[in-house]
Amino acid sequence: MQPTDSISIGIVGAGAITRKSHLPVLVNTPNVTIAWIHDHRPETAKALADAYGLKSVHTTAPEQLPACDVALLAIPVDGRGEYLRHFAARGTAVFCEKPFATSAAEHRNILASFAPHALGAGFMRRFFQYALLLRRIVKERRFGPLYGIDVSEGGRSKGSGADASFLDDPRFGASRGVLADLGSHSVDLALYVSAASGFDVRSCTRVMDGAVDRKVTAAVRLLGVASESAAPIDMNYDVSWLDGQNNQIRLRFANATVWSGLGPASEVYIGDPAFPQDAMSLASEASRAVGATTYNQAFYLEWQHFLEGLRTHSESLISARSALLTTSLVEALLTTAGSQHD
Amino acid sequence: MTKVGVIGANGQVGAELCLILARRPDIELVAICRNRSGSAFLRWRGIACRHGRVADSTDAARLIADCDVIVNSSLATGNPAEIRHTEDLIVHNLFTHSKDSATIVHFSTQSVYGDPRPNRLYRRQNPYGRVKLASERKVRAEQRLSRKPAYILRLGHVCGAMQGISNSIRDSIRARSVVLPTEDCSSNTVYTAAIIGAILQIIRGAVPVGTYDLMNSPRWTWREVYEYEAKACRVEFEPIVAPDRPHRSALAMLRGFIMSVVAVLMSAKPLVEFGTKLFVHVPDRVNARAMAWWLSRRARREIAALTHTPSPPEHLTWVANGVNFFPADQPTRELLNALEADSAANVEAKPWPADLPDARTDGVRG
């Protein structure tokens, strides 16, 4: 495949993430054509395809889907099995939305069916400008060795903006809790920034709404981080759909505390998080990297990296293999957690 | 005991109202949300919910048919056509599937008055304001058909423990970064306590049917709002007072407008090149004046970028709205004090209650 060859993309799933993020970005990405859009609700796929002047296809089996170079799987993780098997057999590259898999074993099984460059996982926060800067600060040991990470994300559930949510669908049990759905992003961010290669879950509690986790609080030891000390570091992790969180990632170094919000335009600060008015911004440092400060930019960069890897047969920054530790940690938190119902 | 249904119960305003209403012994609350993910917060806080779409006529009766008062706090989402369509369906089903004696309370917005910035010759509405105005018309039309009492409450900026405005005000107070204008002005704020007060007055039948602007009573200035929030979060209030902008005469405004048009034209490269050629043929005096104007303008912009003059947030200068104020029978401050005392006395409810049973639909038309 030549660097300028056009790549055709087939899209499975016409939900909000496709409509609001993937499609607007892909139609503005050079050397990309959208071959078709498919959804189990044909009217939804047709409406979305019509809005963009594209073709929708309705089939009852993945085998009937037309050919494409890359398939985007933007459907719940529990419903992807048949599609993955089909595309693997056909030699089609696949880009999956997060979470990538519900267990490390499942993740490894999927990896075994694809070349590393031909399988991507949509952890687009890795391309946020602040994420790139935080990773660089850890790697270059700008403020001494890293001692700890605090990550908190979420807030109380508000107007859902949807009549029904896949998160309420019992068929999609594995992905409907806050940890897998929202938390996998911030877990991946912490692992990416620290460049950890292993973990040890110290404690984890969940607030359960029936079979669904709505809040998770955990203490984890991260191993093999990119830090001078090479000693394990402590990570305090909170994710919630029930109550307000800081929505920050804080890195505690030997000589400073550095933190950022979790939104794409968040700035990186150094100082005491208790006195944000006295903190110094590292905005000029952040702007030295080509990073995203909007969601569209992040989606664009993740596609650009994935497609570049596909063209050059090299594993991209967004490869599914690089997300295996994220799946493993989410699974470990879910399986070792003590539940609390009040 | 009055049975009060709240549609959009998990929204920003709806959720706080539900938490307050649920504590009242004279109210039986029916919190209505579209799905269980959305209602998780309320259920976690011990409030039982009904789940379904009031916009769906096959769902509406089981959700609202047994309510004496229905508060419509919902906000449709989608593209403008979808929002308008859904809002119409919700309002229609509210009147059609509620019981004959039901009272409807419909939340609207101050955005129906259009652009809030001062000194506008024409106050253009944003899409949200236009949709809400259309919903108001729909409420009035349905009210005429059904003869059910309906109240349209145009809410100001809603403040309260769980409201975005209050939270951002508290953040700025804690960060000691509050900038207020020298001249204090009226806000369009309404605290959730005042909304509850209005609902209770409506339940008592103490207010004639109509469309009302619902704001704090008496109206609060922005400084009063900030002072209240500072007290609530127990932080000393130290605002920075920004110097007022000098008053500009009509002539100065006209001159500024002309110069800004010239500046825009001069930033276009072909026009700059043409202007440069043209200036070769004009007298030295005009050339010198033009050059002086250009240099001083450039210097002014660069100096302005260098020095940071604190300026108050834009919303502190927005115009005070209102044509028909809700006749509140208690000052908002008293309602807030009562609410605070009530919150302290109440014990948190047990989380994750069972869902509320559906309404029995006997005797409801539609």
Interface residues (C-beta under 8 A of the other chain):
Chain A: R156 S157 K158 G159 S160 G161 A162 D163 A164 S165 L167 D168 R176 V207 D209 G210 R214 W241 L242 D243 P276 Q277 H341 D342
Chain B: G8 N10 G11 Q12 G14 A15 C33 R34 N35 R36 S37 G38 S39 A40 F41 R43 W44 R53 L75 T77 M162 A175 R176 S177 K350 P351 W352
